[in-house]
Amino acid sequence: MQQFHPEYVIDSSHNKKSVLLPIREWEEIVLAMEELEDIRACDEAKGTDEEIIPFERAVEEIENIPPR
């Protein structure tokens, strides 16, 4: 697991108010969150009873939709 190096911004009562991270660590967190979002979307799609069609067929059907 990635080790992080946070620095805390505290108020006058020594309560933690904010966190500072090196940009590289922040980028790793954002990437991990995006990957989790993709995994959740995939899991959700697998859980439906909707017909699954091949990508090529989907593109073909979309291309054959008449313009409005």
mmCIF file as Biopython writes it, N, C-alpha, C and O atoms, coordinates in Angstrom:
data_model
#
loop_
_atom_site.group_PDB
_atom_site.id
_atom_site.type_symbol
_atom_site.label_atom_id
_atom_site.label_alt_id
_atom_site.label_comp_id
_atom_site.label_asym_id
_atom_site.label_entity_id
_atom_site.label_seq_id
_atom_site.pdbx_PDB_ins_code
_atom_site.Cartn_x
_atom_site.Cartn_y
_atom_site.Cartn_z
_atom_site.occupancy
_atom_site.B_iso_or_equiv
_atom_site.auth_seq_id
_atom_site.auth_asym_id
_atom_site.pdbx_PDB_model_num
ATOM 1   N N  . MET A ? 1  ? 0.841   -1.184 0.000   1.0 0.0 1  A 1 
ATOM 2   C CA . MET A ? 1  ? 0.000   0.000  0.000   1.0 0.0 1  A 1 
ATOM 3   C C  . MET A ? 1  ? 0.883   1.243  0.000   1.0 0.0 1  A 1 
ATOM 4   O O  . MET A ? 1  ? 1.959   1.267  0.597   1.0 0.0 1  A 1 
ATOM 5   N N  . GLN A ? 2  ? 0.406   2.252  -0.672  1.0 0.0 2  A 1 
ATOM 6   C CA . GLN A ? 2  ? 1.129   3.517  -0.777  1.0 0.0 2  A 1 
ATOM 7   C C  . GLN A ? 2  ? 1.224   4.182  0.593   1.0 0.0 2  A 1 
ATOM 8   O O  . GLN A ? 2  ? 0.246   4.228  1.339   1.0 0.0 2  A 1 
ATOM 9   N N  . GLN A ? 3  ? 2.383   4.685  0.907   1.0 0.0 3  A 1 
ATOM 10  C CA . GLN A ? 3  ? 2.547   5.449  2.140   1.0 0.0 3  A 1 
ATOM 11  C C  . GLN A ? 3  ? 2.441   6.928  1.796   1.0 0.0 3  A 1 
ATOM 12  O O  . GLN A ? 3  ? 3.084   7.404  0.860   1.0 0.0 3  A 1 
ATOM 13  N N  . PHE A ? 4  ? 1.630   7.646  2.555   1.0 0.0 4  A 1 
ATOM 14  C CA . PHE A ? 4  ? 1.419   9.062  2.304   1.0 0.0 4  A 1 
ATOM 15  C C  . PHE A ? 4  ? 2.168   9.899  3.326   1.0 0.0 4  A 1 
ATOM 16  O O  . PHE A ? 4  ? 2.494   9.443  4.422   1.0 0.0 4  A 1 
ATOM 17  N N  . HIS A ? 5  ? 2.427   11.130 2.932   1.0 0.0 5  A 1 
ATOM 18  C CA . HIS A ? 5  ? 3.176   12.054 3.781   1.0 0.0 5  A 1 
ATOM 19  C C  . HIS A ? 5  ? 2.369   13.336 3.971   1.0 0.0 5  A 1 
ATOM 20  O O  . HIS A ? 5  ? 2.717   14.381 3.421   1.0 0.0 5  A 1 
ATOM 21  N N  . PRO A ? 6  ? 1.287   13.253 4.752   1.0 0.0 6  A 1 
ATOM 22  C CA . PRO A ? 6  ? 0.440   14.434 4.930   1.0 0.0 6  A 1 
ATOM 23  C C  . PRO A ? 6  ? 1.067   15.463 5.873   1.0 0.0 6  A 1 
ATOM 24  O O  . PRO A ? 6  ? 1.822   15.134 6.788   1.0 0.0 6  A 1 
ATOM 25  N N  . GLU A ? 7  ? 0.728   16.689 5.611   1.0 0.0 7  A 1 
ATOM 26  C CA . GLU A ? 7  ? 1.023   17.782 6.534   1.0 0.0 7  A 1 
ATOM 27  C C  . GLU A ? 7  ? -0.322  18.394 6.883   1.0 0.0 7  A 1 
ATOM 28  O O  . GLU A ? 7  ? -1.167  18.583 6.009   1.0 0.0 7  A 1 
ATOM 29  N N  . TYR A ? 8  ? -0.522  18.701 8.144   1.0 0.0 8  A 1 
ATOM 30  C CA . TYR A ? 8  ? -1.813  19.194 8.592   1.0 0.0 8  A 1 
ATOM 31  C C  . TYR A ? 8  ? -1.777  20.694 8.843   1.0 0.0 8  A 1 
ATOM 32  O O  . TYR A ? 8  ? -0.803  21.231 9.370   1.0 0.0 8  A 1 
ATOM 33  N N  . VAL A ? 9  ? -2.847  21.348 8.459   1.0 0.0 9  A 1 
ATOM 34  C CA . VAL A ? 9  ? -3.052  22.754 8.784   1.0 0.0 9  A 1 
ATOM 35  C C  . VAL A ? 9  ? -3.957  22.758 10.008  1.0 0.0 9  A 1 
ATOM 36  O O  . VAL A ? 9  ? -5.036  22.166 9.996   1.0 0.0 9  A 1 
ATOM 37  N N  . ILE A ? 10 ? -3.513  23.423 11.052  1.0 0.0 10 A 1 
ATOM 38  C CA . ILE A ? 10 ? -4.292  23.438 12.293  1.0 0.0 10 A 1 
ATOM 39  C C  . ILE A ? 10 ? -4.722  24.862 12.627  1.0 0.0 10 A 1 
ATOM 40  O O  . ILE A ? 10 ? -4.101  25.841 12.215  1.0 0.0 10 A 1 
ATOM 41  N N  . ASP A ? 11 ? -5.811  24.936 13.391  1.0 0.0 11 A 1 
ATOM 42  C CA . ASP A ? 11 ? -6.272  26.255 13.822  1.0 0.0 11 A 1 
ATOM 43  C C  . ASP A ? 11 ? -5.603  26.623 15.143  1.0 0.0 11 A 1 
ATOM 44  O O  . ASP A ? 11 ? -4.741  25.895 15.635  1.0 0.0 11 A 1 
ATOM 45  N N  . SER A ? 12 ? -6.003  27.741 15.704  1.0 0.0 12 A 1 
ATOM 46  C CA . SER A ? 12 ? -5.377  28.227 16.940  1.0 0.0 12 A 1 
ATOM 47  C C  . SER A ? 12 ? -5.630  27.311 18.130  1.0 0.0 12 A 1 
ATOM 48  O O  . SER A ? 12 ? -4.926  27.393 19.137  1.0 0.0 12 A 1 
ATOM 49  N N  . SER A ? 13 ? -6.642  26.430 18.020  1.0 0.0 13 A 1 
ATOM 50  C CA . SER A ? 13 ? -6.923  25.466 19.093  1.0 0.0 13 A 1 
ATOM 51  C C  . SER A ? 13 ? -6.286  24.105 18.801  1.0 0.0 13 A 1 
ATOM 52  O O  . SER A ? 13 ? -6.565  23.120 19.484  1.0 0.0 13 A 1 
ATOM 53  N N  . HIS A ? 14 ? -5.448  24.065 17.803  1.0 0.0 14 A 1 
ATOM 54  C CA . HIS A ? 14 ? -4.731  22.851 17.405  1.0 0.0 14 A 1 
ATOM 55  C C  . HIS A ? 14 ? -5.638  21.761 16.842  1.0 0.0 14 A 1 
ATOM 56  O O  . HIS A ? 14 ? -5.325  20.573 16.928  1.0 0.0 14 A 1 
ATOM 57  N N  . ASN A ? 15 ? -6.768  22.177 16.264  1.0 0.0 15 A 1 
ATOM 58  C CA . ASN A ? 15 ? -7.644  21.235 15.575  1.0 0.0 15 A 1 
ATOM 59  C C  . ASN A ? 15 ? -7.201  21.139 14.116  1.0 0.0 15 A 1 
ATOM 60  O O  . ASN A ? 15 ? -6.937  22.152 13.469  1.0 0.0 15 A 1 
ATOM 61  N N  . LYS A ? 16 ? -7.124  19.921 13.615  1.0 0.0 16 A 1 
ATOM 62  C CA . LYS A ? 16 ? -6.754  19.733 12.215  1.0 0.0 16 A 1 
ATOM 63  C C  . LYS A ? 16 ? -7.869  20.266 11.327  1.0 0.0 16 A 1 
ATOM 64  O O  . LYS A ? 16 ? -9.032  19.899 11.496  1.0 0.0 16 A 1 
ATOM 65  N N  . LYS A ? 17 ? -7.517  21.129 10.384  1.0 0.0 17 A 1 
ATOM 66  C CA . LYS A ? 17 ? -8.498  21.759 9.505   1.0 0.0 17 A 1 
ATOM 67  C C  . LYS A ? 17 ? -8.329  21.358 8.043   1.0 0.0 17 A 1 
ATOM 68  O O  . LYS A ? 17 ? -9.309  21.295 7.300   1.0 0.0 17 A 1 
ATOM 69  N N  . SER A ? 18 ? -7.100  21.088 7.626   1.0 0.0 18 A 1 
ATOM 70  C CA . SER A ? 18 ? -6.822  20.752 6.230   1.0 0.0 18 A 1 
ATOM 71  C C  . SER A ? 18 ? -5.618  19.829 6.174   1.0 0.0 18 A 1 
ATOM 72  O O  . SER A ? 18 ? -4.867  19.675 7.137   1.0 0.0 18 A 1 
ATOM 73  N N  . VAL A ? 19 ? -5.467  19.220 5.003   1.0 0.0 19 A 1 
ATOM 74  C CA . VAL A ? 19 ? -4.335  18.326 4.783   1.0 0.0 19 A 1 
ATOM 75  C C  . VAL A ? 19 ? -3.605  18.762 3.521   1.0 0.0 19 A 1 
ATOM 76  O O  . VAL A ? 19 ? -4.233  19.077 2.510   1.0 0.0 19 A 1 
ATOM 77  N N  . LEU A ? 20 ? -2.303  18.779 3.582   1.0 0.0 20 A 1 
ATOM 78  C CA . LEU A ? 20 ? -1.468  19.046 2.418   1.0 0.0 20 A 1 
ATOM 79  C C  . LEU A ? 20 ? -0.738  17.757 2.062   1.0 0.0 20 A 1 
ATOM 80  O O  . LEU A ? 20 ? -0.177  17.084 2.927   1.0 0.0 20 A 1 
ATOM 81  N N  . LEU A ? 21 ? -0.755  17.425 0.773   1.0 0.0 21 A 1 
ATOM 82  C CA . LEU A ? 21 ? -0.048  16.241 0.282   1.0 0.0 21 A 1 
ATOM 83  C C  . LEU A ? 21 ? 0.835   16.640 -0.885  1.0 0.0 21 A 1 
ATOM 84  O O  . LEU A ? 21 ? 0.522   17.591 -1.603  1.0 0.0 21 A 1 
ATOM 85  N N  . PRO A ? 22 ? 1.924   15.932 -1.082  1.0 0.0 22 A 1 
ATOM 86  C CA . PRO A ? 22 ? 2.679   16.141 -2.315  1.0 0.0 22 A 1 
ATOM 87  C C  . PRO A ? 22 ? 1.769   15.834 -3.511  1.0 0.0 22 A 1 
ATOM 88  O O  . PRO A ? 22 ? 0.934   14.933 -3.440  1.0 0.0 22 A 1 
ATOM 89  N N  . ILE A ? 23 ? 1.930   16.568 -4.588  1.0 0.0 23 A 1 
ATOM 90  C CA . ILE A ? 23 ? 1.026   16.447 -5.732  1.0 0.0 23 A 1 
ATOM 91  C C  . ILE A ? 23 ? 1.009   15.027 -6.282  1.0 0.0 23 A 1 
ATOM 92  O O  . ILE A ? 23 ? -0.045  14.545 -6.696  1.0 0.0 23 A 1 
ATOM 93  N N  . ARG A ? 24 ? 2.129   14.363 -6.294  1.0 0.0 24 A 1 
ATOM 94  C CA . ARG A ? 24 ? 2.194   12.984 -6.807  1.0 0.0 24 A 1 
ATOM 95  C C  . ARG A ? 24 ? 1.291   12.067 -5.974  1.0 0.0 24 A 1 
ATOM 96  O O  . ARG A ? 24 ? 0.591   11.222 -6.531  1.0 0.0 24 A 1 
ATOM 97  N N  . GLU A ? 25 ? 1.303   12.223 -4.673  1.0 0.0 25 A 1 
ATOM 98  C CA . GLU A ? 25 ? 0.445   11.405 -3.810  1.0 0.0 25 A 1 
ATOM 99  C C  . GLU A ? 25 ? -1.023  11.720 -4.074  1.0 0.0 25 A 1 
ATOM 100 O O  . GLU A ? 25 ? -1.856  10.815 -4.111  1.0 0.0 25 A 1 
ATOM 101 N N  . TRP A ? 26 ? -1.341  12.993 -4.257  1.0 0.0 26 A 1 
ATOM 102 C CA . TRP A ? 26 ? -2.723  13.383 -4.556  1.0 0.0 26 A 1 
ATOM 103 C C  . TRP A ? 26 ? -3.169  12.765 -5.875  1.0 0.0 26 A 1 
ATOM 104 O O  . TRP A ? 26 ? -4.284  12.253 -5.975  1.0 0.0 26 A 1 
ATOM 105 N N  . GLU A ? 27 ? -2.308  12.808 -6.883  1.0 0.0 27 A 1 
ATOM 106 C CA . GLU A ? 27 ? -2.649  12.230 -8.181  1.0 0.0 27 A 1 
ATOM 107 C C  . GLU A ? 27 ? -2.906  10.726 -8.067  1.0 0.0 27 A 1 
ATOM 108 O O  . GLU A ? 27 ? -3.786  10.197 -8.744  1.0 0.0 27 A 1 
ATOM 109 N N  . GLU A ? 28 ? -2.148  10.040 -7.220  1.0 0.0 28 A 1 
ATOM 110 C CA . GLU A ? 28 ? -2.363  8.611  -7.000  1.0 0.0 28 A 1 
ATOM 111 C C  . GLU A ? 28 ? -3.726  8.363  -6.351  1.0 0.0 28 A 1 
ATOM 112 O O  . GLU A ? 28 ? -4.414  7.405  -6.703  1.0 0.0 28 A 1 
ATOM 113 N N  . ILE A ? 29 ? -4.114  9.210  -5.419  1.0 0.0 29 A 1 
ATOM 114 C CA . ILE A ? 29 ? -5.423  9.079  -4.775  1.0 0.0 29 A 1 
ATOM 115 C C  . ILE A ? 29 ? -6.534  9.291  -5.796  1.0 0.0 29 A 1 
ATOM 116 O O  . ILE A ? 29 ? -7.495  8.523  -5.831  1.0 0.0 29 A 1 
ATOM 117 N N  . VAL A ? 30 ? -6.415  10.313 -6.618  1.0 0.0 30 A 1 
ATOM 118 C CA . VAL A ? 30 ? -7.428  10.595 -7.640  1.0 0.0 30 A 1 
ATOM 119 C C  . VAL A ? 30 ? -7.537  9.423  -8.608  1.0 0.0 30 A 1 
ATOM 120 O O  . VAL A ? 30 ? -8.645  9.010  -8.951  1.0 0.0 30 A 1 
ATOM 121 N N  . LEU A ? 31 ? -6.413  8.884  -9.049  1.0 0.0 31 A 1 
ATOM 122 C CA . LEU A ? 31 ? -6.416  7.745  -9.964  1.0 0.0 31 A 1 
ATOM 123 C C  . LEU A ? 31 ? -7.109  6.543  -9.325  1.0 0.0 31 A 1 
ATOM 124 O O  . LEU A ? 31 ? -7.904  5.868  -9.979  1.0 0.0 31 A 1 
ATOM 125 N N  . ALA A ? 32 ? -6.817  6.274  -8.066  1.0 0.0 32 A 1 
ATOM 126 C CA . ALA A ? 32 ? -7.454  5.153  -7.367  1.0 0.0 32 A 1 
ATOM 127 C C  . ALA A ? 32 ? -8.959  5.358  -7.260  1.0 0.0 32 A 1 
ATOM 128 O O  . ALA A ? 32 ? -9.725  4.408  -7.418  1.0 0.0 32 A 1 
ATOM 129 N N  . MET A ? 33 ? -9.391  6.587  -6.995  1.0 0.0 33 A 1 
ATOM 130 C CA . MET A ? 33 ? -10.826 6.873  -6.906  1.0 0.0 33 A 1 
ATOM 131 C C  . MET A ? 33 ? -11.504 6.672  -8.259  1.0 0.0 33 A 1 
ATOM 132 O O  . MET A ? 33 ? -12.616 6.146  -8.321  1.0 0.0 33 A 1 
ATOM 133 N N  . GLU A ? 34 ? -10.847 7.085  -9.341  1.0 0.0 34 A 1 
ATOM 134 C CA . GLU A ? 34 ? -11.408 6.898  -10.679 1.0 0.0 34 A 1 
ATOM 135 C C  . GLU A ? 34 ? -11.519 5.414  -11.017 1.0 0.0 34 A 1 
ATOM 136 O O  . GLU A ? 34 ? -12.505 4.983  -11.615 1.0 0.0 34 A 1 
ATOM 137 N N  . GLU A ? 35 ? -10.511 4.635  -10.636 1.0 0.0 35 A 1 
ATOM 138 C CA . GLU A ? 35 ? -10.551 3.194  -10.881 1.0 0.0 35 A 1 
ATOM 139 C C  . GLU A ? 35 ? -11.689 2.546  -10.099 1.0 0.0 35 A 1 
ATOM 140 O O  . GLU A ? 35 ? -12.385 1.677  -10.625 1.0 0.0 35 A 1 
ATOM 141 N N  . LEU A ? 36 ? -11.882 2.955  -8.857  1.0 0.0 36 A 1 
ATOM 142 C CA . LEU A ? 36 ? -12.987 2.420  -8.055  1.0 0.0 36 A 1 
ATOM 143 C C  . LEU A ? 36 ? -14.332 2.761  -8.677  1.0 0.0 36 A 1 
ATOM 144 O O  . LEU A ? 36 ? -15.244 1.935  -8.684  1.0 0.0 36 A 1 
ATOM 145 N N  . GLU A ? 37 ? -14.457 3.971  -9.199  1.0 0.0 37 A 1 
ATOM 146 C CA . GLU A ? 37 ? -15.696 4.379  -9.855  1.0 0.0 37 A 1 
ATOM 147 C C  . GLU A ? 37 ? -15.965 3.494  -11.075 1.0 0.0 37 A 1 
ATOM 148 O O  . GLU A ? 37 ? -17.102 3.089  -11.314 1.0 0.0 37 A 1 
ATOM 149 N N  . ASP A ? 38 ? -14.921 3.200  -11.839 1.0 0.0 38 A 1 
ATOM 150 C CA . ASP A ? 38 ? -15.068 2.321  -13.003 1.0 0.0 38 A 1 
ATOM 151 C C  . ASP A ? 38 ? -15.478 0.911  -12.585 1.0 0.0 38 A 1 
ATOM 152 O O  . ASP A ? 38 ? -16.332 0.297  -13.225 1.0 0.0 38 A 1 
ATOM 153 N N  . ILE A ? 39 ? -14.880 0.403  -11.524 1.0 0.0 39 A 1 
ATOM 154 C CA . ILE A ? 39 ? -15.214 -0.933 -11.029 1.0 0.0 39 A 1 
ATOM 155 C C  . ILE A ? 39 ? -16.665 -0.978 -10.574 1.0 0.0 39 A 1 
ATOM 156 O O  . ILE A ? 39 ? -17.382 -1.932 -10.874 1.0 0.0 39 A 1 
ATOM 157 N N  . ARG A ? 40 ? -17.098 0.041  -9.858  1.0 0.0 40 A 1 
ATOM 158 C CA . ARG A ? 40 ? -18.498 0.083  -9.399  1.0 0.0 40 A 1 
ATOM 159 C C  . ARG A ? 40 ? -19.460 0.128  -10.578 1.0 0.0 40 A 1 
ATOM 160 O O  . ARG A ? 40 ? -20.485 -0.555 -10.568 1.0 0.0 40 A 1 
ATOM 161 N N  . ALA A ? 41 ? -19.141 0.924  -11.592 1.0 0.0 41 A 1 
ATOM 162 C CA . ALA A ? 41 ? -19.998 1.013  -12.777 1.0 0.0 41 A 1 
ATOM 163 C C  . ALA A ? 41 ? -20.059 -0.329 -13.491 1.0 0.0 41 A 1 
ATOM 164 O O  . ALA A ? 41 ? -21.123 -0.731 -13.963 1.0 0.0 41 A 1 
ATOM 165 N N  . CYS A ? 42 ? -18.949 -1.015 -13.573 1.0 0.0 42 A 1 
ATOM 166 C CA . CYS A ? 42 ? -18.911 -2.334 -14.207 1.0 0.0 42 A 1 
ATOM 167 C C  . CYS A ? 42 ? -19.746 -3.324 -13.406 1.0 0.0 42 A 1 
ATOM 168 O O  . CYS A ? 42 ? -20.537 -4.074 -13.977 1.0 0.0 42 A 1 
ATOM 169 N N  . ASP A ? 43 ? -19.575 -3.331 -12.100 1.0 0.0 43 A 1 
ATOM 170 C CA . ASP A ? 43 ? -20.358 -4.228 -11.244 1.0 0.0 43 A 1 
ATOM 171 C C  . ASP A ? 43 ? -21.846 -3.941 -11.370 1.0 0.0 43 A 1 
ATOM 172 O O  . ASP A ? 43 ? -22.658 -4.866 -11.412 1.0 0.0 43 A 1 
ATOM 173 N N  . GLU A ? 44 ? -22.206 -2.668 -11.430 1.0 0.0 44 A 1 
ATOM 174 C CA . GLU A ? 44 ? -23.611 -2.287 -11.569 1.0 0.0 44 A 1 
ATOM 175 C C  . GLU A ? 44 ? -24.166 -2.764 -12.907 1.0 0.0 44 A 1 
ATOM 176 O O  . GLU A ? 44 ? -25.293 -3.254 -12.974 1.0 0.0 44 A 1 
ATOM 177 N N  . ALA A ? 45 ? -23.388 -2.623 -13.959 1.0 0.0 45 A 1 
ATOM 178 C CA . ALA A ? 45 ? -23.834 -3.059 -15.285 1.0 0.0 45 A 1 
ATOM 179 C C  . ALA A ? 45 ? -24.008 -4.573 -15.334 1.0 0.0 45 A 1 
ATOM 180 O O  . ALA A ? 45 ? -24.927 -5.070 -15.985 1.0 0.0 45 A 1 
ATOM 181 N N  . LYS A ? 46 ? -23.145 -5.298 -14.661 1.0 0.0 46 A 1 
ATOM 182 C CA . LYS A ? 46 ? -23.247 -6.760 -14.628 1.0 0.0 46 A 1 
ATOM 183 C C  . LYS A ? 46 ? -24.485 -7.209 -13.869 1.0 0.0 46 A 1 
ATOM 184 O O  . LYS A ? 46 ? -25.007 -8.295 -14.119 1.0 0.0 46 A 1 
ATOM 185 N N  . GLY A ? 47 ? -24.955 -6.389 -12.949 1.0 0.0 47 A 1 
ATOM 186 C CA . GLY A ? 47 ? -26.078 -6.758 -12.101 1.0 0.0 47 A 1 
ATOM 187 C C  . GLY A ? 47 ? -27.439 -6.515 -12.723 1.0 0.0 47 A 1 
ATOM 188 O O  . GLY A ? 47 ? -28.455 -6.777 -12.080 1.0 0.0 47 A 1 
ATOM 189 N N  . THR A ? 48 ? -27.495 -6.025 -13.950 1.0 0.0 48 A 1 
ATOM 190 C CA . THR A ? 48 ? -28.791 -5.750 -14.575 1.0 0.0 48 A 1 
ATOM 191 C C  . THR A ? 48 ? -29.240 -6.943 -15.407 1.0 0.0 48 A 1 
ATOM 192 O O  . THR A ? 48 ? -28.434 -7.789 -15.794 1.0 0.0 48 A 1 
ATOM 193 N N  . ASP A ? 49 ? -30.537 -6.993 -15.673 1.0 0.0 49 A 1 
ATOM 194 C CA . ASP A ? 49 ? -31.099 -8.049 -16.508 1.0 0.0 49 A 1 
ATOM 195 C C  . ASP A ? 49 ? -31.215 -7.609 -17.962 1.0 0.0 49 A 1 
ATOM 196 O O  . ASP A ? 49 ? -31.802 -8.317 -18.782 1.0 0.0 49 A 1 
ATOM 197 N N  . GLU A ? 50 ? -30.665 -6.456 -18.282 1.0 0.0 50 A 1 
ATOM 198 C CA . GLU A ? 50 ? -30.756 -5.947 -19.644 1.0 0.0 50 A 1 
ATOM 199 C C  . GLU A ? 50 ? -29.914 -6.797 -20.589 1.0 0.0 50 A 1 
ATOM 200 O O  . GLU A ? 50 ? -28.918 -7.404 -20.195 1.0 0.0 50 A 1 
ATOM 201 N N  . GLU A ? 51 ? -30.346 -6.819 -21.844 1.0 0.0 51 A 1 
ATOM 202 C CA . GLU A ? 51 ? -29.620 -7.572 -22.859 1.0 0.0 51 A 1 
ATOM 203 C C  . GLU A ? 51 ? -28.241 -6.951 -23.073 1.0 0.0 51 A 1 
ATOM 204 O O  . GLU A ? 51 ? -28.108 -5.733 -23.194 1.0 0.0 51 A 1 
ATOM 205 N N  . ILE A ? 52 ? -27.242 -7.785 -23.116 1.0 0.0 52 A 1 
ATOM 206 C CA . ILE A ? 52 ? -25.886 -7.324 -23.394 1.0 0.0 52 A 1 
ATOM 207 C C  . ILE A ? 52 ? -25.607 -7.595 -24.863 1.0 0.0 52 A 1 
ATOM 208 O O  . ILE A ? 52 ? -25.764 -8.720 -25.339 1.0 0.0 52 A 1 
ATOM 209 N N  . ILE A ? 53 ? -25.188 -6.547 -25.583 1.0 0.0 53 A 1 
ATOM 210 C CA . ILE A ? 53 ? -24.909 -6.716 -27.007 1.0 0.0 53 A 1 
ATOM 211 C C  . ILE A ? 53 ? -23.448 -6.373 -27.274 1.0 0.0 53 A 1 
ATOM 212 O O  . ILE A ? 53 ? -22.852 -5.571 -26.555 1.0 0.0 53 A 1 
ATOM 213 N N  . PRO A ? 54 ? -22.877 -6.982 -28.305 1.0 0.0 54 A 1 
ATOM 214 C CA . PRO A ? 54 ? -21.482 -6.673 -28.637 1.0 0.0 54 A 1 
ATOM 215 C C  . PRO A ? 54 ? -21.321 -5.202 -29.029 1.0 0.0 54 A 1 
ATOM 216 O O  . PRO A ? 54 ? -22.248 -4.584 -29.553 1.0 0.0 54 A 1 
ATOM 217 N N  . PHE A ? 55 ? -20.153 -4.661 -28.774 1.0 0.0 55 A 1 
ATOM 218 C CA . PHE A ? 55 ? -19.864 -3.260 -29.062 1.0 0.0 55 A 1 
ATOM 219 C C  . PHE A ? 55 ? -20.127 -2.928 -30.523 1.0 0.0 55 A 1 
ATOM 220 O O  . PHE A ? 55 ? -20.733 -1.901 -30.831 1.0 0.0 55 A 1 
ATOM 221 N N  . GLU A ? 56 ? -19.670 -3.797 -31.428 1.0 0.0 56 A 1 
ATOM 222 C CA . GLU A ? 56 ? -19.833 -3.542 -32.860 1.0 0.0 56 A 1 
ATOM 223 C C  . GLU A ? 56 ? -21.309 -3.397 -33.227 1.0 0.0 56 A 1 
ATOM 224 O O  . GLU A ? 56 ? -21.673 -2.536 -34.027 1.0 0.0 56 A 1 
ATOM 225 N N  . ARG A ? 57 ? -22.151 -4.239 -32.642 1.0 0.0 57 A 1 
ATOM 226 C CA . ARG A ? 57 ? -23.589 -4.158 -32.926 1.0 0.0 57 A 1 
ATOM 227 C C  . ARG A ? 57 ? -24.170 -2.854 -32.391 1.0 0.0 57 A 1 
ATOM 228 O O  . ARG A ? 57 ? -25.006 -2.228 -33.044 1.0 0.0 57 A 1 
ATOM 229 N N  . ALA A ? 58 ? -23.731 -2.447 -31.211 1.0 0.0 58 A 1 
ATOM 230 C CA . ALA A ? 58 ? -24.221 -1.193 -30.632 1.0 0.0 58 A 1 
ATOM 231 C C  . ALA A ? 58 ? -23.870 -0.016 -31.538 1.0 0.0 58 A 1 
ATOM 232 O O  . ALA A ? 58 ? -24.707 0.853  -31.782 1.0 0.0 58 A 1 
ATOM 233 N N  . VAL A ? 59 ? -22.637 0.014  -32.033 1.0 0.0 59 A 1 
ATOM 234 C CA . VAL A ? 59 ? -22.213 1.093  -32.931 1.0 0.0 59 A 1 
ATOM 235 C C  . VAL A ? 59 ? -23.054 1.072  -34.197 1.0 0.0 59 A 1 
ATOM 236 O O  . VAL A ? 59 ? -23.495 2.117  -34.674 1.0 0.0 59 A 1 
ATOM 237 N N  . GLU A ? 60 ? -23.276 -0.118 -34.738 1.0 0.0 60 A 1 
ATOM 238 C CA . GLU A ? 60 ? -24.079 -0.253 -35.956 1.0 0.0 60 A 1 
ATOM 239 C C  . GLU A ? 60 ? -25.498 0.274  -35.740 1.0 0.0 60 A 1 
ATOM 240 O O  . GLU A ? 60 ? -26.039 0.980  -36.590 1.0 0.0 60 A 1 
ATOM 241 N N  . GLU A ? 61 ? -26.090 -0.069 -34.608 1.0 0.0 61 A 1 
ATOM 242 C CA . GLU A ? 61 ? -27.450 0.393  -34.314 1.0 0.0 61 A 1 
ATOM 243 C C  . GLU A ? 61 ? -27.494 1.911  -34.154 1.0 0.0 61 A 1 
ATOM 244 O O  . GLU A ? 61 ? -28.433 2.561  -34.614 1.0 0.0 61 A 1 
ATOM 245 N N  . ILE A ? 62 ? -26.494 2.464  -33.512 1.0 0.0 62 A 1 
ATOM 246 C CA . ILE A ? 62 ? -26.446 3.918  -33.318 1.0 0.0 62 A 1 
ATOM 247 C C  . ILE A ? 62 ? -26.292 4.624  -34.661 1.0 0.0 62 A 1 
ATOM 248 O O  . ILE A ? 62 ? -26.939 5.641  -34.912 1.0 0.0 62 A 1 
ATOM 249 N N  . GLU A ? 63 ? -25.437 4.084  -35.518 1.0 0.0 63 A 1 
ATOM 250 C CA . GLU A ? 63 ? -25.214 4.703  -36.826 1.0 0.0 63 A 1 
ATOM 251 C C  . GLU A ? 63 ? -26.456 4.637  -37.708 1.0 0.0 63 A 1 
ATOM 252 O O  . GLU A ? 63 ? -26.613 5.463  -38.607 1.0 0.0 63 A 1 
ATOM 253 N N  . ASN A ? 64 ? -27.333 3.677  -37.470 1.0 0.0 64 A 1 
ATOM 254 C CA . ASN A ? 64 ? -28.532 3.507  -38.292 1.0 0.0 64 A 1 
ATOM 255 C C  . ASN A ? 64 ? -29.742 4.272  -37.769 1.0 0.0 64 A 1 
ATOM 256 O O  . ASN A ? 64 ? -30.830 4.160  -38.333 1.0 0.0 64 A 1 
ATOM 257 N N  . ILE A ? 65 ? -29.573 5.046  -36.703 1.0 0.0 65 A 1 
ATOM 258 C CA . ILE A ? 65 ? -30.677 5.859  -36.187 1.0 0.0 65 A 1 
ATOM 259 C C  . ILE A ? 65 ? -30.898 7.017  -37.154 1.0 0.0 65 A 1 
ATOM 260 O O  . ILE A ? 65 ? -29.970 7.774  -37.442 1.0 0.0 65 A 1 
ATOM 261 N N  . PRO A ? 66 ? -32.136 7.158  -37.661 1.0 0.0 66 A 1 
ATOM 262 C CA . PRO A ? 66 ? -32.382 8.258  -38.605 1.0 0.0 66 A 1 
ATOM 263 C C  . PRO A ? 66 ? -32.276 9.617  -37.911 1.0 0.0 66 A 1 
ATOM 264 O O  . PRO A ? 66 ? -32.650 9.750  -36.746 1.0 0.0 66 A 1 
ATOM 265 N N  . PRO A ? 67 ? -31.768 10.621 -38.622 1.0 0.0 67 A 1 
ATOM 266 C CA . PRO A ? 67 ? -31.671 11.967 -38.026 1.0 0.0 67 A 1 
ATOM 267 C C  . PRO A ? 67 ? -33.059 12.546 -37.793 1.0 0.0 67 A 1 
ATOM 268 O O  . PRO A ? 67 ? -34.017 12.192 -38.480 1.0 0.0 67 A 1 
ATOM 269 N N  . ARG A ? 68 ? -33.150 13.425 -36.832 1.0 0.0 68 A 1 
ATOM 270 C CA . ARG A ? 68 ? -34.440 14.047 -36.493 1.0 0.0 68 A 1 
ATOM 271 C C  . ARG A ? 68 ? -34.701 15.230 -37.359 1.0 0.0 68 A 1 
ATOM 272 O O  . ARG A ? 68 ? -35.737 15.880 -37.220 1.0 0.0 68 A 1 
#
